[in-house]
Each structure stands twice: as C-alpha cells, then as structure tokens.
Amino acid sequence: MLSDLERKLLRVVFNLNRNEWVRLDIPRIAHLSVRSQQQVRAALNSLWRQGYLEHNDGKSRVVYSREKNW
C-alpha cells in the first residue's frame, strides 16, 4: 500500500516523464510536491523497492501496470 506522499510523487514523476528513461530532478520534484528533498529521496527509494519505479544506468522510469492501483 502506498503512502500519500508516495502516491503523490508517483503522479508527479509520471506526469513529468511518462514512461521515458530520465535522470530524476529531485529539487524540481520536491518543489512540485511541496516536500523536502530528503522526504522525496526516501519516498522514491521506497517506490523503487516496491517496484513502482525502475532504475537503470542512473536513469529511472515509472512502471505502468494496470495491476498496480495508484
């Protein structure tokens, strides 16, 4: 189950990048989500561990799946 912050960050990252592989801009995501960079990093790490984000060669993307309700 996603926390409110994780759900919000997932939407922000998806709306910024769709399913493209990109280097995440933590300061911009923090600004858009009105959270600290430390909170954003912790929540993004949690999303990676849960399989909502993929990370490869320094870039990330949202894993879109109909099974994942976010």
C-alpha positions in Angstrom: 0.0 0.0 0.0 1.4 3.4 -1.0 1.5 6.3 1.4 0.0 9.6 0.4 3.5 11.0 -0.3 4.5 8.0 -2.4 1.3 8.2 -4.4 1.8 12.0 -5.0 5.4 11.5 -6.1 4.4 8.7 -8.4 1.9 11.0 -10.1 4.4 13.9 -10.3 7.1 11.7 -11.8 4.7 10.1 -14.3 3.3 13.4 -15.4 6.7 14.9 -15.9 8.3 12.0 -17.7 5.6 9.5 -18.7 7.4 6.2 -19.3 10.7 7.7 -20.6 14.0 6.8 -19.0 15.3 10.1 -17.4 17.5 11.3 -14.6 15.1 12.4 -11.9 15.4 16.1 -11.0 15.0 15.8 -7.2 14.9 19.6 -6.5 12.1 20.0 -9.1 10.1 17.1 -7.8 10.5 18.4 -4.3 9.2 21.8 -5.4 6.2 20.4 -7.3 5.3 18.1 -4.4 5.9 20.7 -1.7 8.2 18.3 0.2 11.8 18.4 1.3 14.4 16.8 -0.9 15.1 14.4 1.9 11.5 13.3 2.0 11.4 12.9 -1.7 14.6 10.8 -1.8 13.2 8.5 0.9 9.9 8.1 -0.8 11.5 7.4 -4.2 13.7 4.8 -2.7 10.6 3.1 -1.3 8.9 3.3 -4.7 11.9 1.6 -6.3 11.9 -1.2 -3.6 8.2 -1.7 -4.2 8.6 -2.0 -8.0 6.7 1.2 -9.0 9.9 2.7 -10.4 12.7 1.1 -12.4 16.3 2.3 -12.2 18.9 1.5 -14.8 22.2 3.2 -15.6 21.5 6.3 -13.5 18.0 6.8 -15.0 14.6 5.9 -13.8 11.1 5.5 -15.2 7.6 4.7 -13.8 6.5 1.2 -14.3 2.9 1.4 -15.5 0.8 -1.6 -14.8 -3.0 -2.0 -14.5 -2.4 -4.3 -11.6 -0.8 -1.6 -9.6 -3.6 0.7 -8.3 -2.1 4.2 -7.9 
